[in-house]
């Protein structure tokens, strides 16, 4: 089987600054933050575009320095959690805080 052709080979590498300029032009004076940046119910920011610059480095496999893996990275004490399966977020918040 032959390799698939690289369909993007004839195009120049995209620049983030060029994308941002086109977006601002398309917004016609409307605010970037207000129109394109979203937030989850708990306040997490959702950008309109993610690139490789936003990637976090992956932890090394087990057995290699710095010998950290998964959710234990940066934690030094026990972490106890309980599951809350209430469908209503307001009721769930009250139950968790209680």
C-alpha positions as CSV (number, residue, x, y, z in Angstrom):
1,X,0.0,0.0,0.0
2,X,1.4,3.4,-0.9
3,X,1.6,6.3,1.6
4,X,-1.1,8.8,1.7
5,X,-0.2,12.2,0.1
6,X,0.4,15.2,2.4
7,X,-2.4,17.5,1.3
8,X,-1.0,20.4,3.3
9,X,2.4,20.3,1.7
10,X,1.7,23.0,-0.8
11,X,0.4,25.5,1.8
12,X,2.6,27.7,4.0
13,X,2.7,26.9,7.7
14,X,0.0,28.8,9.5
15,X,0.9,31.6,11.9
16,X,-1.1,32.2,15.0
17,X,-0.7,35.9,14.7
18,X,-2.2,35.8,11.1
19,X,-5.2,33.8,12.5
20,X,-5.7,36.3,15.3
21,X,-5.6,39.3,12.8
22,X,-8.2,37.6,10.6
23,X,-10.4,36.9,13.6
24,X,-10.2,40.5,14.9
25,X,-11.1,41.7,11.4
26,X,-14.1,39.3,11.2
27,X,-15.3,40.5,14.6
28,X,-15.6,44.0,13.3
29,X,-14.9,45.7,16.6
30,X,-16.7,43.2,18.8
31,X,-14.6,42.0,21.8
32,X,-12.6,38.8,21.3
33,X,-13.1,37.7,25.0
34,X,-16.9,38.3,25.0
35,X,-17.6,36.7,21.6
36,X,-15.1,33.8,21.4
37,X,-13.9,32.8,24.8
38,X,-16.4,30.5,26.7
39,X,-16.5,29.4,30.3
40,X,-17.8,26.2,31.9
41,X,-20.3,26.4,34.7
42,X,-17.4,26.1,37.2
43,X,-15.4,28.9,35.6
44,X,-12.9,27.0,33.4
45,X,-11.8,29.1,30.4
46,X,-12.4,27.5,26.9
47,X,-10.3,29.1,24.2
48,X,-11.6,29.3,20.6
49,X,-8.4,27.7,19.3
50,X,-5.8,25.5,20.9
51,X,-2.3,24.8,19.3
52,X,0.6,22.6,20.2
53,X,1.9,25.5,22.4
54,X,-1.0,24.7,24.8
55,X,0.0,21.1,25.2
56,X,1.4,20.0,28.6
57,X,4.4,17.8,28.6
58,X,3.6,14.1,29.2
59,X,5.0,12.5,32.3
60,X,7.7,9.9,31.6
61,X,6.9,6.3,31.7
62,X,7.2,4.4,35.1
63,X,10.7,3.6,36.0
64,X,12.2,6.7,34.6
65,X,13.2,10.0,36.4
66,X,11.6,11.9,38.0
67,X,9.6,8.8,38.9
68,X,6.3,10.5,39.0
69,X,3.1,9.3,37.1
70,X,-0.5,10.3,36.8
71,X,-2.5,12.1,39.5
72,X,0.2,11.5,42.1
73,X,2.4,14.2,40.5
74,X,3.0,17.1,42.9
75,X,1.0,15.5,45.7
76,X,2.5,14.7,49.1
77,X,-0.5,13.8,51.2
78,X,-3.5,11.5,51.0
79,X,-6.5,12.7,49.1
80,X,-9.9,11.4,50.1
81,X,-12.9,11.9,47.8
82,X,-16.5,10.9,47.8
83,X,-18.8,10.5,44.8
84,X,-21.9,12.7,44.5
85,X,-24.4,11.5,41.9
86,X,-27.1,14.2,42.2
87,X,-28.4,15.4,38.8
88,X,-29.2,18.9,39.9
89,X,-25.9,20.9,40.2
90,X,-27.3,23.3,42.9
91,X,-28.5,20.4,45.0
92,X,-25.1,18.6,44.5
93,X,-23.2,21.7,45.6
94,X,-25.3,22.0,48.7
95,X,-24.8,18.3,49.6
96,X,-21.0,18.5,49.0
97,X,-20.7,21.6,51.1
98,X,-22.7,20.1,53.9
